[in-house]
Amino acid sequence: MEPKLSLKEKIKQNRAGILLYGLTPPKVDLSEEGARALAQKQLARLENTAIDGLVIYDLQDESGRTGETRTFDFCGTLRPELYWREYLHEAYDAVIYKAVGNYSAEEFADFVANNSNLISVFVGASSKNDTPRLSLAQAYKIHRELASSLALGGICIPERHVKKGDEDLRVAGKVAKGCEFFITQAVYNLENAKRFIDDYAALSIRKVPIIFTFTPCGCEKTLAFMRWLGIDVPAYFEERLLGSSDPLETSVQLSLDMFDFLYKYGIAKGISVGANVESISTRRVEIEASIELLRGIRAIIDTTIERV
């Protein structure tokens, strides 16, 4: 039997089928007891899911990205690496997001210098209207100057590729700056994702894993928040969702169909596709649906591996 690889090893070997689950740390004002209880509940849900690791988000207020009113209020959260270590007890390998604009150069350099064993995604400002304390370019420079062995990942946005036609080149540029994998924004438009894979596959560069994010959507409020975040939700999805007797199950099945296509299409194109599952809603039914989606994606990966 082949030995189980760590998440970092799978990334460095450009393995297809990496499976992650995204978590948001608790609010900064939550008590220590409350944070422990939340962590225990999150870990209990993930038992026997056979994930390769967690994605621990570092939230930033994205209000400057759009003039529309935010559907859910923004609240500051615990630092992701702190939550992973002290409350989740490093139960799984983790990708630690860092919204670099939240930190000074000194704070960020301290994070990079003292976390060389981690896997991290550096996230830049959400809008040109933002005034971040640290830019993404400065964050990459700090990582390079400290010669950190921290495994570095980047953000990929298929919607942006359709609008500007250069997301494949952005990915190539970030690979040149040290990125070893990419996690996308939540995907609901299959054509956008397919077009990105086509153009990325055509580049004569070293390829790295592309991990597509999937999230359930069971109500109009969640749908509105997804659109506020910039997720492209096609009209056909909205029609199927709102016309369904079980909107949440419909969204889970659509996400499974999208992953099944992208995973196998990636294999055919020589691109290692993985999945990151999250719930952008705090509704219990949508969180439970995200675990159902996670298990469904695991089954697709395992079945495909058996056939190959």
VOPAGU-2260 file (C-alpha; in pm, 1 decimal, decimal comma):
REM VOPAGU-2260
SITE   aa  ch    i         X         Y         Z
SITE  MET   A    0       0,0       0,0       0,0
SITE  GLU   A    1     127,9     346,1     -92,1
SITE  PRO   A    2     214,7     549,2     221,5
SITE  LYS   A    3     -18,5     839,3     300,0
SITE  LEU   A    4     127,8    1167,3     181,8
SITE  SER   A    5     101,5    1491,1     375,2
SITE  LEU   A    6     -82,1    1783,5     217,7
SITE  LYS   A    7     247,2    1960,7     155,7
SITE  GLU   A    8     387,1    1652,4     -19,9
SITE  LYS   A    9      78,4    1624,8    -241,3
SITE  ILE   A   10     112,8    1990,8    -336,4
SITE  LYS   A   11     481,5    1961,4    -416,7
SITE  GLN   A   12     419,3    1645,2    -622,1
SITE  ASN   A   13     140,1    1821,4    -814,2
SITE  ARG   A   14    -111,7    1553,6    -720,0
SITE  ALA   A   15    -467,9    1564,8    -853,8
SITE  GLY   A   16    -759,7    1511,0    -615,5
SITE  ILE   A   17    -645,1    1720,1    -318,7
SITE  LEU   A   18    -953,2    1762,5     -96,1
SITE  LEU   A   19    -982,0    2045,0     157,0
SITE  TYR   A   20   -1250,8    2188,0     382,8
SITE  GLY   A   21   -1269,1    2559,3     456,0
SITE  LEU   A   22   -1332,6    2701,1     803,8
SITE  THR   A   23   -1367,7    3054,9     934,8
SITE  PRO   A   24   -1215,7    3116,8    1280,5
SITE  PRO   A   25   -1448,0    3244,6    1554,5
SITE  LYS   A   26   -1508,6    3613,7    1616,1
SITE  VAL   A   27   -1240,4    3786,9    1816,9
SITE  ASP   A   28   -1484,1    3864,8    2098,7
SITE  LEU   A   29   -1590,9    3501,7    2147,3
SITE  SER   A   30   -1483,6    3358,8    2482,1
SITE  GLU   A   31   -1209,8    3097,1    2502,3
SITE  GLU   A   32   -1471,4    2844,0    2612,7
SITE  GLY   A   33   -1691,1    2935,6    2315,6
SITE  ALA   A   34   -1399,6    2902,7    2072,7
SITE  ARG   A   35   -1315,1    2557,9    2211,7
SITE  ALA   A   36   -1676,4    2446,2    2175,4
SITE  LEU   A   37   -1689,4    2570,1    1815,5
SITE  ALA   A   38   -1366,3    2390,1    1727,7
SITE  GLN   A   39   -1491,7    2063,8    1877,8
SITE  LYS   A   40   -1815,2    2090,4    1678,4
SITE  GLN   A   41   -1625,7    2160,6    1354,2
SITE  LEU   A   42   -1389,0    1867,5    1407,0
SITE  ALA   A   43   -1674,9    1632,5    1493,9
SITE  ARG   A   44   -1845,9    1710,7    1161,6
SITE  LEU   A   45   -1527,6    1621,7     973,8
SITE  GLU   A   46   -1478,1    1276,8    1124,3
SITE  ASN   A   47   -1425,0    1006,3     861,5
SITE  THR   A   48   -1433,7    1250,9     568,8
SITE  ALA   A   49   -1079,4    1158,1     458,3
SITE  ILE   A   50    -985,7    1518,2     378,1
SITE  ASP   A   51    -625,8    1612,9     304,3
SITE  GLY   A   52    -645,8    1927,7     512,6
SITE  LEU   A   53    -827,4    2239,4     621,0
SITE  VAL   A   54    -835,4    2587,8     478,6
SITE  ILE   A   55    -845,2    2842,3     763,4
SITE  TYR   A   56    -958,2    3179,9     636,0
SITE  ASP   A   57    -835,6    3524,2     736,3
SITE  LEU   A   58   -1126,4    3759,4     672,6
SITE  GLN   A   59   -1104,6    4115,0     548,6
SITE  ASP   A   60   -1379,1    4373,8     510,7
SITE  GLU   A   61   -1454,6    4379,5     136,8
SITE  SER   A   62   -1702,7    4667,9     148,7
SITE  GLY   A   63   -1482,4    4881,7     -77,0
SITE  ARG   A   64   -1511,4    4626,7    -358,1
SITE  THR   A   65   -1873,0    4714,8    -436,1
SITE  GLY   A   66   -2124,7    4985,7    -370,0
SITE  GLU   A   67   -2390,1    4731,3    -277,1
SITE  THR   A   68   -2483,5    4676,0      86,1
SITE  ARG   A   69   -2315,2    4376,0     244,1
SITE  THR   A   70   -2565,1    4092,9     303,2
SITE  PHE   A   71   -2396,2    3974,2     623,4
SITE  ASP   A   72   -2212,3    4205,1     863,6
SITE  PHE   A   73   -1832,0    4189,0     870,8
SITE  CYS   A   74   -1677,8    4076,2    1199,8
SITE  GLY   A   75   -1310,5    4041,5    1285,9
SITE  THR   A   76   -1191,1    3688,6    1367,7
SITE  LEU   A   77    -906,4    3518,5    1549,1
SITE  ARG   A   78    -586,3    3486,2    1351,7
SITE  PRO   A   79    -613,7    3163,5    1150,2
SITE  GLU   A   80    -280,6    3012,6    1257,0
SITE  LEU   A   81    -371,3    3077,4    1622,0
SITE  TYR   A   82    -710,1    2907,7    1585,6
SITE  TRP   A   83    -553,1    2607,7    1408,7
SITE  ARG   A   84    -285,4    2555,5    1670,2
SITE  GLU   A   85    -463,1    2637,5    1995,1
SITE  TYR   A   86    -820,7    2526,0    1928,5
SITE  LEU   A   87    -813,3    2277,3    1641,1
SITE  HIS   A   88    -492,5    2128,9    1786,6
SITE  GLU   A   89    -344,4    2076,1    1439,0
SITE  ALA   A   90    -587,9    1786,1    1389,4
SITE  TYR   A   91    -541,6    1816,6    1013,0
SITE  ASP   A   92    -280,3    1969,0     786,6
SITE  ALA   A   93    -393,5    2321,9     707,8
SITE  VAL   A   94    -367,3    2599,6     452,6
SITE  ILE   A   95    -350,8    2924,6     645,8
SITE  TYR   A   96    -493,1    3225,0     461,1
SITE  LYS   A   97    -332,0    3560,4     534,9
SITE  ALA   A   98    -510,4    3875,9     421,2
SITE  VAL   A   99    -184,2    4066,1     395,3
SITE  GLY   A  100    -348,4    4409,8     407,7
SITE  ASN   A  101    -448,3    4344,5     768,5
SITE  TYR   A  102     -85,2    4350,2     882,4
SITE  SER   A  103     213,3    4579,9     902,9
SITE  ALA   A  104     536,4    4475,4     731,3
SITE  GLU   A  105     684,8    4389,7    1071,8
SITE  GLU   A  106     386,5    4176,8    1175,2
SITE  PHE   A  107     386,7    3992,2     846,8
SITE  ALA   A  108     762,2    3930,5     851,5
SITE  ASP   A  109     722,2    3784,9    1200,5
SITE  PHE   A  110     451,1    3548,3    1072,1
SITE  VAL   A  111     666,4    3429,8     779,5
SITE  ALA   A  112     981,4    3392,8     989,6
SITE  ASN   A  113     811,3    3190,4    1263,0
SITE  ASN   A  114     588,9    2966,1    1052,1
SITE  SER   A  115     824,0    2811,9     796,5
SITE  ASN   A  116     655,8    2471,2     843,1
SITE  LEU   A  117     314,4    2602,1     733,1
SITE  ILE   A  118     124,4    2615,6     405,3
SITE  SER   A  119     -17,4    2961,0     341,7
SITE  VAL   A  120    -214,1    3156,0      82,4
SITE  PHE   A  121    -135,5    3527,0      68,1
SITE  VAL   A  122    -445,9    3730,8     -17,0
SITE  GLY   A  123    -422,4    4085,0    -151,5
SITE  ALA   A  124    -666,7    4374,0    -124,9
SITE  SER   A  125   -1019,1    4302,6    -249,2
SITE  SER   A  126   -1045,7    4638,1    -428,1
SITE  LYS   A  127    -836,6    4919,6    -571,6
SITE  ASN   A  128   -1031,7    5143,6    -333,8
SITE  ASP   A  129    -877,0    4972,0     -31,1
SITE  THR   A  130    -577,5    5117,3     152,5
SITE  PRO   A  131    -401,1    4803,0     281,0
SITE  ARG   A  132    -125,9    4824,0     538,2
SITE  LEU   A  133      76,6    4581,5     325,1
SITE  SER   A  134      47,2    4505,2     -46,0
SITE  LEU   A  135      58,5    4158,0    -199,3
SITE  ALA   A  136     380,4    4249,2    -380,9
SITE  GLN   A  137     540,8    4349,5     -49,3
SITE  ALA   A  138     423,7    4021,8     107,7
SITE  TYR   A  139     588,1    3819,2    -170,2
SITE  LYS   A  140     905,2    4027,2    -127,6
SITE  ILE   A  141     915,5    3952,5     247,1
SITE  HIS   A  142     868,7    3580,2     177,7
SITE  ARG   A  143    1151,5    3587,7     -77,8
SITE  GLU   A  144    1394,5    3793,7     133,5
SITE  LEU   A  145    1348,8    3569,8     436,2
SITE  ALA   A  146    1409,9    3264,0     213,9
SITE  SER   A  147    1120,1    3100,8     394,4
SITE  SER   A  148    1038,1    2734,1     340,7
SITE  LEU   A  149     670,8    2815,5     404,8
SITE  ALA   A  150     474,8    2652,5     118,6
SITE  LEU   A  151     308,0    2936,0     -67,1
SITE  GLY   A  152     -24,7    2934,2    -249,9
SITE  GLY   A  153    -227,4    3191,3    -439,6
SITE  ILE   A  154    -581,3    3292,8    -525,9
SITE  CYS   A  155    -730,5    3216,6    -869,0
SITE  ILE   A  156   -1056,5    3375,4    -989,8
SITE  PRO   A  157   -1211,8    3217,3   -1302,1
SITE  GLU   A  158   -1465,8    3503,0   -1325,6
SITE  ARG   A  159   -1179,1    3747,9   -1364,2
SITE  HIS   A  160   -1039,9    3536,4   -1646,9
SITE  VAL   A  161   -1361,8    3573,2   -1843,7
SITE  LYS   A  162   -1365,6    3951,2   -1789,7
SITE  LYS   A  163    -995,9    4023,9   -1846,6
SITE  GLY   A  164    -869,4    3710,9   -2021,4
SITE  ASP   A  165    -545,5    3696,7   -1826,1
SITE  GLU   A  166    -602,7    3488,2   -1513,4
SITE  ASP   A  167    -380,0    3215,6   -1659,5
SITE  LEU   A  168    -101,6    3472,5   -1693,8
SITE  ARG   A  169    -162,4    3598,0   -1338,9
SITE  VAL   A  170    -124,2    3240,8   -1216,5
SITE  ALA   A  171     197,4    3200,8   -1418,3
SITE  GLY   A  172     332,3    3523,4   -1267,7
SITE  LYS   A  173     254,9    3407,8    -915,1
SITE  VAL   A  174     418,8    3070,8    -981,3
SITE  ALA   A  175     732,0    3265,8   -1076,1
SITE  LYS   A  176     705,2    3440,5    -736,4
SITE  GLY   A  177     693,4    3109,0    -552,1
SITE  CYS   A  178     330,4    2993,6    -552,7
SITE  GLU   A  179     300,4    2613,0    -556,4
SITE  PHE   A  180     -79,6    2578,0    -577,2
SITE  PHE   A  181    -394,2    2788,2    -620,3
SITE  ILE   A  182    -736,2    2794,3    -457,8
SITE  THR   A  183   -1021,2    2952,8    -649,3
SITE  GLN   A  184   -1313,3    3160,2    -541,3
SITE  ALA   A  185   -1634,8    2952,7    -516,0
SITE  VAL   A  186   -1735,2    2819,6    -858,1
SITE  TYR   A  187   -2089,4    2813,5    -995,3
SITE  ASN   A  188   -2019,9    2893,3   -1360,2
SITE  LEU   A  189   -1871,5    2581,6   -1517,0
SITE  GLU   A  190   -1788,3    2753,3   -1846,3
SITE  ASN   A  191   -1569,7    3011,2   -1668,2
SITE  ALA   A  192   -1371,5    2736,2   -1494,1
SITE  LYS   A  193   -1338,0    2528,1   -1811,2
SITE  ARG   A  194   -1210,1    2826,6   -2009,5
SITE  PHE   A  195    -947,3    2894,7   -1744,0
SITE  ILE   A  196    -830,6    2530,8   -1752,3
SITE  ASP   A  197    -804,7    2542,9   -2132,4
SITE  ASP   A  198    -589,9    2856,5   -2132,1
SITE  TYR   A  199    -379,1    2751,3   -1833,9
SITE  ALA   A  200    -311,3    2410,3   -1989,5
SITE  ALA   A  201    -190,7    2581,3   -2308,3
SITE  LEU   A  202      85,7    2774,4   -2125,8
SITE  SER   A  203     438,7    2635,1   -2147,1
SITE  ILE   A  204     504,9    2665,4   -1774,2
SITE  ARG   A  205     543,6    2433,5   -1478,2
SITE  LYS   A  206     194,1    2330,9   -1374,4
SITE  VAL   A  207      71,8    2331,6   -1013,8
SITE  PRO   A  208    -252,6    2208,3    -852,1
SITE  ILE   A  209    -566,7    2416,9    -907,1
SITE  ILE   A  210    -811,2    2364,5    -621,1
SITE  PHE   A  211   -1164,8    2476,3    -707,3
SITE  THR   A  212   -1391,6    2589,6    -423,9
SITE  PHE   A  213   -1750,7    2467,7    -394,8
SITE  THR   A  214   -2018,6    2586,7    -154,2
SITE  PRO   A  215   -2384,8    2490,8    -107,7
SITE  CYS   A  216   -2656,7    2751,4    -156,5
SITE  GLY   A  217   -2999,1    2682,8     -11,7
SITE  CYS   A  218   -3179,7    3015,0       0,4
SITE  GLU   A  219   -3208,2    3354,3    -167,8
SITE  LYS   A  220   -3012,3    3529,8     110,1
SITE  THR   A  221   -2711,9    3302,4      60,0
SITE  LEU   A  222   -2744,0    3349,8    -315,7
SITE  ALA   A  223   -2741,3    3729,0    -269,4
SITE  PHE   A  224   -2429,6    3706,1     -50,3
SITE  MET   A  225   -2253,9    3490,5    -309,0
SITE  ARG   A  226   -2322,8    3753,3    -573,0
SITE  TRP   A  227   -2203,9    4027,5    -334,6
SITE  LEU   A  228   -1875,5    3835,9    -302,2
SITE  GLY   A  229   -1838,6    3843,8    -680,9
SITE  ILE   A  230   -1929,1    3480,2    -748,6
SITE  ASP   A  231   -2078,7    3440,7   -1096,0
SITE  VAL   A  232   -2410,9    3259,7   -1056,8
SITE  PRO   A  233   -2564,1    3182,1   -1397,6
SITE  ALA   A  234   -2934,8    3237,7   -1458,4
SITE  TYR   A  235   -2991,3    2864,4   -1516,9
SITE  PHE   A  236   -2866,0    2788,3   -1165,8
SITE  GLU   A  237   -3091,2    3048,4   -1006,0
SITE  GLU   A  238   -3389,2    2910,1   -1198,7
SITE  ARG   A  239   -3315,8    2552,8   -1090,2
SITE  LEU   A  240   -3249,0    2662,4    -731,7
SITE  LEU   A  241   -3561,0    2874,3    -682,5
SITE  GLY   A  242   -3779,4    2632,4    -877,9
SITE  SER   A  243   -3667,4    2328,1    -680,6
SITE  SER   A  244   -3863,4    2164,2    -399,6
SITE  ASP   A  245   -3525,6    2114,7    -226,0
SITE  PRO   A  246   -3295,9    2405,4    -325,7
SITE  LEU   A  247   -3010,9    2294,4    -101,0
SITE  GLU   A  248   -2995,6    1941,6    -241,5
SITE  THR   A  249   -3017,1    2088,7    -591,9
SITE  SER   A  250   -2712,2    2308,4    -528,0
SITE  VAL   A  251   -2517,5    2014,6    -383,8
SITE  GLN   A  252   -2590,5    1803,7    -692,4
SITE  LEU   A  253   -2493,7    2087,7    -927,6
SITE  SER   A  254   -2164,0    2129,3    -741,7
SITE  LEU   A  255   -2096,4    1754,5    -760,3
SITE  ASP   A  256   -2164,1    1758,8   -1134,0
SITE  MET   A  257   -1927,1    2055,8   -1178,6
SITE  PHE   A  258   -1647,6    1894,3    -978,9
SITE  ASP   A  259   -1690,1    1561,8   -1158,9
SITE  PHE   A  260   -1645,8    1738,5   -1493,5
SITE  LEU   A  261   -1357,8    1965,6   -1386,9
SITE  TYR   A  262   -1164,2    1686,4   -1216,4
SITE  LYS   A  263   -1180,9    1454,0   -1516,8
SITE  TYR   A  264   -1134,3    1737,6   -1766,4
SITE  GLY   A  265    -824,5    1845,1   -1574,8
SITE  ILE   A  266    -681,9    1492,3   -1596,3
SITE  ALA   A  267    -739,1    1494,5   -1972,7
SITE  LYS   A  268    -567,6    1834,3   -2000,9
SITE  GLY   A  269    -275,2    1748,3   -1774,0
SITE  ILE   A  270    -394,2    1978,6   -1494,7
SITE  SER   A  271    -415,4    1857,1   -1134,3
SITE  VAL   A  272    -758,9    1962,3   -1012,0
SITE  GLY   A  273    -867,4    1944,0    -647,6
SITE  ALA   A  274   -1156,1    2071,5    -437,6
SITE  ASN   A  275   -1207,0    2297,4    -139,2
SITE  VAL   A  276   -1553,9    2275,4      16,3
SITE  GLU   A  277   -1692,2    2547,9     240,6
SITE  SER   A  278   -2017,3    2691,8     370,2
SITE  ILE   A  279   -2036,7    3069,6     338,0
SITE  SER   A  280   -2353,3    3055,9     548,8
SITE  THR   A  281   -2376,6    2992,6     923,1
SITE  ARG   A  282   -2713,0    2816,7     878,7
SITE  ARG   A  283   -2686,9    2465,0    1020,1
SITE  VAL   A  284   -2859,3    2306,1     719,3
SITE  GLU   A  285   -2612,4    2465,7     477,2
SITE  ILE   A  286   -2315,1    2362,5     689,4
SITE  GLU   A  287   -2446,3    2004,8     696,1
SITE  ALA   A  288   -2497,4    2021,8     319,4
SITE  SER   A  289   -2132,7    2122,1     279,9
SITE  ILE   A  290   -2030,0    1800,0     457,8
SITE  GLU   A  291   -2259,6    1602,9     225,5
SITE  LEU   A  292   -2092,3    1776,2     -68,3
SITE  LEU   A  293   -1748,9    1700,4      76,2
SITE  ARG   A  294   -1828,1    1329,0     103,2
SITE  GLY   A  295   -1969,3    1324,8    -249,7
SITE  ILE   A  296   -1653,7    1479,7    -391,4
SITE  ARG   A  297   -1440,2    1229,1    -197,6
SITE  ALA   A  298   -1638,5     948,1    -361,8
SITE  ILE   A  299   -1581,4    1096,2    -710,0
SITE  ILE   A  300   -1206,0    1121,8    -649,3
SITE  ASP   A  301   -1179,0     767,7    -510,4
SITE  THR   A  302   -1390,7     615,1    -788,3
SITE  THR   A  303   -1190,8     793,0   -1057,9
SITE  ILE   A  304    -860,1     679,0    -907,9
SITE  GLU   A  305    -984,3     319,5    -910,3
SITE  ARG   A  306   -1070,0     343,2   -1279,6
SITE  VAL   A  307    -746,9     510,1   -1390,7
